[in-house]
Amino acid sequence: MNIKRLEKNLGKKVRSGLSLGLDLASITGICFIEVDKDQVKTEFDIFKLPKVENPKDNIPVILETLVSFIKDLEKKVKEYKTKPMILVIEKCYIGKNAHTALILSAFAGVVFTILYPYFNEIYFIHPMTSRKNVGLTIAPKLPRKERKLKVIEFVNNILEKELTSDDLADAWVYAINGLIK
């Protein structure tokens, strides 16, 4: 996609650079958006945290898995030479499950610790704020599934694609936040 089409569809100007958006969860959406003078390249990936027996008792096993994943992601990041490089990470939402909040906070810490040397800018953004920044307002009382479908529809309209994963759509929203002027 060219930059003019992206800006028209998004309704916002974007700057040149590379932005990596991470939607942290047991299924993590990953999106690289690379913008040069004329073109926009988007690359998506998914990381699925394997099921662990007694997760509350096996946090070190979970963290080892996360470190391994982020080290693989680090190899991918090293392939990019575009500057500036921006990392946008979902700010952990505590919700009702303290254990999940603990794991997601640790995940964000692992991401930051391993990847921070490669990025000129790093942001932690709350999901509602990231959506608002791109012009997507969703009623907070809307059921989770319906909110996720609205994000997918919004991103598909901008990218003129047919994403079906809310994890990828959310990762794109985080990534584009890093490039909005």
Wavefront OBJ file of the C-alpha trace (Angstrom):
o trace
v 0.000 0.000 0.000
v 1.288 3.486 -0.652
v 1.487 6.071 2.102
v -1.104 8.412 0.574
v -3.713 5.641 0.488
v -2.969 4.661 4.098
v -3.258 8.279 5.244
v -6.515 8.726 3.327
v -8.028 5.520 4.753
v -6.779 6.273 8.278
v -7.634 9.963 8.163
v -4.282 10.798 9.758
v -0.747 11.616 8.623
v 1.985 9.106 9.379
v 5.734 9.507 9.612
v 8.474 7.380 8.118
v 9.987 4.681 10.293
v 9.414 1.192 11.595
v 6.901 0.485 14.324
v 6.462 -2.848 16.076
v 3.098 -3.274 17.795
v 2.564 -6.027 20.346
v -0.852 -7.091 21.634
v 0.283 -9.096 24.660
v -1.822 -12.085 25.677
v -1.704 -15.872 25.670
v -2.103 -15.366 21.917
v 0.093 -12.383 21.111
v -0.479 -10.375 17.964
v 2.658 -8.984 16.339
v 2.708 -6.309 13.661
v 5.623 -4.597 11.957
v 4.716 -1.487 9.943
v 7.530 -0.025 7.870
v 6.915 3.339 6.216
v 9.347 4.956 3.801
v 8.769 8.005 1.597
v 6.121 6.322 -0.561
v 5.346 2.792 0.579
v 3.920 1.069 3.621
v 4.861 -2.542 4.327
v 2.974 -4.486 6.954
v 3.995 -7.854 8.368
v 1.945 -9.862 10.856
v 2.728 -12.798 13.112
v 1.217 -14.620 16.081
v 2.813 -16.127 19.170
v 0.794 -18.652 21.150
v 1.851 -19.313 24.700
v 1.779 -23.091 25.159
v -0.554 -24.528 27.760
v 1.229 -25.136 31.038
v -0.073 -27.376 33.786
v -0.706 -25.438 36.986
v 0.297 -22.057 35.513
v 0.195 -20.369 38.922
v 2.885 -22.780 40.139
v 4.928 -22.699 36.920
v 5.634 -19.022 36.350
v 9.363 -19.719 35.703
v 8.397 -22.161 32.905
v 6.112 -19.550 31.375
v 8.817 -16.871 31.603
v 11.405 -19.168 29.994
v 9.007 -19.663 27.082
v 8.448 -15.909 26.802
v 12.189 -15.179 26.846
v 12.747 -17.734 24.078
v 9.980 -16.150 21.976
v 11.308 -12.611 22.477
v 14.847 -13.708 21.591
v 13.433 -15.074 18.307
v 11.609 -11.773 17.784
v 14.876 -9.947 18.511
v 16.468 -11.725 15.519
v 13.658 -10.404 13.319
v 14.037 -6.869 14.706
v 17.764 -6.930 13.878
v 16.881 -7.449 10.192
v 15.313 -3.972 9.994
v 17.486 -0.938 9.304
v 14.698 1.664 9.063
v 14.971 4.597 11.464
v 13.429 5.643 13.700
v 12.403 2.332 15.235
v 9.401 2.490 17.534
v 8.098 -0.199 19.888
v 4.484 0.019 21.056
v 3.398 -2.446 23.730
v -0.058 -2.984 25.139
v -0.293 -1.558 28.637
v -1.428 -4.375 30.891
v -5.081 -4.294 31.908
v -5.575 -5.851 35.339
v -9.233 -6.800 34.981
v -10.470 -9.456 37.383
v -7.598 -11.929 37.192
v -4.535 -10.908 39.193
v -2.552 -13.941 37.996
v -3.107 -12.979 34.351
v -2.059 -9.406 35.157
v 1.111 -10.752 36.753
v 1.989 -12.839 33.684
v 1.230 -9.984 31.248
v 3.277 -7.534 33.299
v 6.174 -9.994 33.341
v 5.735 -10.489 29.578
v 5.955 -6.722 29.011
v 9.052 -6.615 31.212
v 10.734 -9.376 29.210
v 9.869 -7.605 25.944
v 11.250 -4.312 27.203
v 14.427 -5.800 28.664
v 15.402 -7.696 25.523
v 14.221 -5.294 22.811
v 14.847 -1.807 24.225
v 18.394 -1.455 22.786
v 17.013 -1.605 19.224
v 14.338 1.059 19.514
v 14.565 4.849 19.531
v 11.120 5.197 21.108
v 9.104 2.847 23.324
v 5.495 3.353 24.372
v 3.117 1.406 26.604
v -0.447 2.225 25.560
v -3.776 1.137 27.030
v -6.099 -0.600 24.508
v -8.824 2.062 24.663
v -6.271 4.858 24.225
v -4.621 3.147 21.252
v -7.982 2.803 19.520
v -8.990 6.374 20.292
v -5.661 7.610 18.853
v -6.526 6.077 15.465
v -10.099 7.359 15.491
v -11.843 4.206 16.679
v -14.249 4.703 19.555
v -15.973 1.650 20.957
v -18.466 1.742 23.806
v -16.751 0.127 26.817
v -19.937 -1.699 27.791
v -20.101 -3.472 24.436
v -19.431 -7.208 24.909
v -15.768 -8.157 24.395
v -16.442 -10.213 21.255
v -18.317 -7.327 19.609
v -15.525 -4.878 20.528
v -12.973 -7.202 18.927
v -15.071 -7.507 15.745
v -15.258 -3.706 15.489
v -11.445 -3.480 15.693
v -11.058 -6.114 12.945
v -13.578 -4.301 10.721
v -11.873 -0.940 11.313
v -8.400 -2.276 10.462
v -9.680 -4.191 7.414
v -11.284 -1.003 6.063
v -8.010 0.890 6.412
v -5.727 -1.828 5.061
v -8.215 -3.110 2.486
v -7.501 -6.628 3.762
v -9.457 -9.450 5.307
v -7.882 -10.035 8.712
v -9.864 -12.417 10.881
v -7.720 -12.287 14.024
v -8.437 -9.660 16.653
v -4.892 -10.245 17.967
v -3.431 -9.127 14.622
v -5.859 -6.226 14.285
v -4.994 -4.980 17.777
v -1.264 -5.373 17.056
v -1.724 -3.209 13.929
v -3.506 -0.548 15.983
v -0.586 -0.482 18.442
v 1.989 -0.353 15.642
v 0.285 2.488 13.749
v 0.112 4.481 17.007
v 3.889 4.698 16.850
v 3.804 6.286 13.384
v 0.943 8.787 13.656
v 2.210 12.377 13.395
l 1 2 3 4 5 6 7 8 9 10 11 12 13 14 15 16 17 18 19 20 21 22 23 24 25 26 27 28 29 30 31 32 33 34 35 36 37 38 39 40 41 42 43 44 45 46 47 48 49 50 51 52 53 54 55 56 57 58 59 60 61 62 63 64 65 66 67 68 69 70 71 72 73 74 75 76 77 78 79 80 81 82 83 84 85 86 87 88 89 90 91 92 93 94 95 96 97 98 99 100 101 102 103 104 105 106 107 108 109 110 111 112 113 114 115 116 117 118 119 120 121 122 123 124 125 126 127 128 129 130 131 132 133 134 135 136 137 138 139 140 141 142 143 144 145 146 147 148 149 150 151 152 153 154 155 156 157 158 159 160 161 162 163 164 165 166 167 168 169 170 171 172 173 174 175 176 177 178 179 180 181
